[in-house]
Amino acid sequence: MTIIVNGSLIINGPTLKCYTCTKKQSNSDCLIETQCSGSLRYCETIVTRTKQGFSVITNIWKYCSSRCMTSVQYNNGLKSTISCCDTALCNISGAMSVKISYLALVISVGFGGSLLRSGL
């Protein structure tokens, strides 16, 4: 964006675009593209995991941020992971569990394809 103020040319760089969401349990629900305002230079993702009985509940938040503070915290059965990045739509992956489930799917499909090719 270019702005002319009092005859002076001011050039602002492009603003960052991040995926955003609030407290979603699936990364596929966190793919809303948002144009960040000028002072927000990072895409931040928070993933929490809590145990409820025999289940593990994952919640994901994604947003534009002015600071980058990565961390992993454990507190009374709750794990919180904060990650950030600074390129356009870089926070597409919200949770390691999502990455692992895609990997498991690829391996399963590959194994199934091998079985079909071998005639089993």
N, C-alpha and C positions, 0 to 999 in steps of 0.2 A: 504494500500500500504506500502511495506517495501523497504527501500533504504539503501544501504551500501555505506558510504562515508569514504575514508581513513581508512578502516578497522573498522569503527564504525557503529553499527546498529542503524538506525533511523527509528522509527515506526510512521507513520502518521495515524491518525484515518480516517475512511471513510469520504468522502465528502458528503455534503448534496445534496439531489435531490429535486427540486422544479418544480411546474408547471409554465410556462412562457408564456406571450403573450403581445402584444402592442396594446392598444386602440381597444379592441373588444367590441361589444355590447352584446354578449352572453357569458355566462360562458362556454358553450359547445365548444366555439372556443378558450378557454384558457386552454387546457389540454395537452400542449406540455411538456413532461418531459425533464428537463434540469439538468445535473450534474453541481453543483456549484463548483467554484474554492475554494481552501482551506481557504481563508480569508473571504469568504462569508458564514456566519453561520446562516442566517435567510432567510425564504421565506416571501416576502412582497407582499401585494396586495393593490392596490389603486382602489377605485370605485368612479366615479364621476357621479352625476345626475344633468342634466340641464333641464329646461323647455323650450320647443320650441312650442309656441302656446298652444294647449291643450295636447300636448304629453310631456312625460318625456323621455329623452335620457340618457341611461346608457352607460358608457365607463369603461372598466376594463383593468388594467395593472397588470401583475404578473411577478416577477423577483427575482433573488437571491440578497441578500443585506448583507452588513457588519454591519448594525445597525438595531435596532428594535425601531421604534418610532411610536406608535399607536396614532391616533388622528381622530377627526371628526371636520370638518370646514364648516361653512356656509358663503358664500360670493356672494351677488347680485344674488340670485336665484340658485346658484351652491352649491351642497353639495358634499364634498369630504370626504371619509372615508379611512383611512390607517390602515391596520392591518398586523400583522406579527406573525410568529410561527417558531419553530426550530426543527421540526421532519420531516422525509422523506415524501414528497408529502402532507404536512399538509395544503397547501393552495388550496385545491380542490374547496372549495366553495368561489366564488368571490363576490357575491352580496346577500344581505338579500332578495332582490326581487326574486332571483332565488330560495332561500330556501322557501320563501312564496309560489311561484308558484308550487313547488313540493308538498308542504303541501296541497294546494288547489286541485291539481290533485288527491292526495290520498283520500281526503275527498269526492271529486266528484265521483270517482270510487267506493268508499265504499257505498255512498248513492245510486248510480245507481245499484250496486249489490243488495242492500237491496230491492229496488223497483222490480227488476227482480225476486228475491226469493219470494216476497209477491204476485207476479202475477199482479202487476199494470202496 
